[in-house]
Amino acid sequence: MDLNIPPQVTPRAFARLAEINDGSDAPKALRVAVEGGGCSGFQYNIDLDEPADGDLVLEGDGQKVVVDEVSLPFLANAVVDFSDELIGARFVIENPNASSSCGCGTSFSM
């Protein structure tokens, strides 16, 4: 698998971020990061934040999704999406680099 291919963001995820930022004087970017921890070794941290120096910035629908340099290799070829199901609505990561993940969908191993 090519670790140089950056993550992608679906139109649905950009649309949901646009809804979140609607009417805001200072719209925020969606930060997607990978941190050590969780029940499987790594966990996703998804938050609203400002872009920082060195971040990869993905843009669509007038919105920004940012990934820091340390997290980028863990998210190569991944897809950031938004899921709205009976169990809840949330941003989700479809990560082909993850060898396994837990039921919560926020923790994974490589």
Secondary structure as a PSIPRED ss2 file (coil, helix, strand):
# PSIPRED VFORMAT (PSIPRED V4.0)

   1 M C   1.000  0.000  0.000
   2 D C   1.000  0.000  0.000
   3 L C   1.000  0.000  0.000
   4 N C   1.000  0.000  0.000
   5 I C   1.000  0.000  0.000
   6 P C   1.000  0.000  0.000
   7 P C   1.000  0.000  0.000
   8 Q E   0.000  0.000  1.000
   9 V E   0.000  0.000  1.000
  10 T C   1.000  0.000  0.000
  11 P H   0.000  1.000  0.000
  12 R H   0.000  1.000  0.000
  13 A H   0.000  1.000  0.000
  14 F H   0.000  1.000  0.000
  15 A H   0.000  1.000  0.000
  16 R H   0.000  1.000  0.000
  17 L H   0.000  1.000  0.000
  18 A H   0.000  1.000  0.000
  19 E H   0.000  1.000  0.000
  20 I H   0.000  1.000  0.000
  21 N H   0.000  1.000  0.000
  22 D C   1.000  0.000  0.000
  23 G C   1.000  0.000  0.000
  24 S C   1.000  0.000  0.000
  25 D C   1.000  0.000  0.000
  26 A C   1.000  0.000  0.000
  27 P C   1.000  0.000  0.000
  28 K C   1.000  0.000  0.000
  29 A E   0.000  0.000  1.000
  30 L E   0.000  0.000  1.000
  31 R E   0.000  0.000  1.000
  32 V E   0.000  0.000  1.000
  33 A E   0.000  0.000  1.000
  34 V E   0.000  0.000  1.000
  35 E E   0.000  0.000  1.000
  36 G E   0.000  0.000  1.000
  37 G C   1.000  0.000  0.000
  38 G C   1.000  0.000  0.000
  39 C C   1.000  0.000  0.000
  40 S C   1.000  0.000  0.000
  41 G C   1.000  0.000  0.000
  42 F E   0.000  0.000  1.000
  43 Q E   0.000  0.000  1.000
  44 Y E   0.000  0.000  1.000
  45 N E   0.000  0.000  1.000
  46 I E   0.000  0.000  1.000
  47 D E   0.000  0.000  1.000
  48 L E   0.000  0.000  1.000
  49 D E   0.000  0.000  1.000
  50 E C   1.000  0.000  0.000
  51 P C   1.000  0.000  0.000
  52 A C   1.000  0.000  0.000
  53 D C   1.000  0.000  0.000
  54 G C   1.000  0.000  0.000
  55 D C   1.000  0.000  0.000
  56 L E   0.000  0.000  1.000
  57 V E   0.000  0.000  1.000
  58 L E   0.000  0.000  1.000
  59 E E   0.000  0.000  1.000
  60 G E   0.000  0.000  1.000
  61 D C   1.000  0.000  0.000
  62 G C   1.000  0.000  0.000
  63 Q E   0.000  0.000  1.000
  64 K E   0.000  0.000  1.000
  65 V E   0.000  0.000  1.000
  66 V E   0.000  0.000  1.000
  67 V E   0.000  0.000  1.000
  68 D C   1.000  0.000  0.000
  69 E C   1.000  0.000  0.000
  70 V C   1.000  0.000  0.000
  71 S C   1.000  0.000  0.000
  72 L H   0.000  1.000  0.000
  73 P H   0.000  1.000  0.000
  74 F H   0.000  1.000  0.000
  75 L H   0.000  1.000  0.000
  76 A C   1.000  0.000  0.000
  77 N C   1.000  0.000  0.000
  78 A C   1.000  0.000  0.000
  79 V E   0.000  0.000  1.000
  80 V E   0.000  0.000  1.000
  81 D E   0.000  0.000  1.000
  82 F E   0.000  0.000  1.000
  83 S E   0.000  0.000  1.000
  84 D E   0.000  0.000  1.000
  85 E E   0.000  0.000  1.000
  86 L C   1.000  0.000  0.000
  87 I C   1.000  0.000  0.000
  88 G E   0.000  0.000  1.000
  89 A E   0.000  0.000  1.000
  90 R E   0.000  0.000  1.000
  91 F E   0.000  0.000  1.000
  92 V E   0.000  0.000  1.000
  93 I E   0.000  0.000  1.000
  94 E E   0.000  0.000  1.000
  95 N C   1.000  0.000  0.000
  96 P C   1.000  0.000  0.000
  97 N C   1.000  0.000  0.000
  98 A C   1.000  0.000  0.000
  99 S C   1.000  0.000  0.000
 100 S E   0.000  0.000  1.000
 101 S E   0.000  0.000  1.000
 102 C C   1.000  0.000  0.000
 103 G C   1.000  0.000  0.000
 104 C C   1.000  0.000  0.000
 105 G C   1.000  0.000  0.000
 106 T C   1.000  0.000  0.000
 107 S E   0.000  0.000  1.000
 108 F E   0.000  0.000  1.000
 109 S E   0.000  0.000  1.000
 110 M C   1.000  0.000  0.000
